[in-house]
Amino acid sequence: MTLVTGYVVLTAYMVEPDGPWDQQAVTNSKVAGTIGLVFSALMALLTMAFVKAEWLRKWWHAIPAALAIAALLRLTLLAAEL
């Protein structure tokens, strides 16, 4: 799940529009950022369950948090460059 989420968030950053007329690239970036945010939330819930079961350590919460922050930045602050 972590690799899939990381790939989706990376895809959101890799989409570059050709110009201001390229609305499809902007839409694709927003969709990838939204999917990455949703996957991060699901991954956070799974991580919480595995930490509670003591299968993972608490520092594993940092991975879904970092991916969620990256997706949020792409959807908000860094979307202005599109």
PECOR-V777365 format. One record per run of one state. SS is the DSSP state (@ for helix, = for strand, . for the rest). FROM is the first residue (numbers start at 1). TO is the last residue. If there is no record, write none. Layout:
SS,FROM,TO
SS,FROM,TO
//
This chain:
.,1,1
@,2,14
.,15,22
@,23,52
.,53,57
@,58,75
.,76,76
@,77,81
.,82,82
//
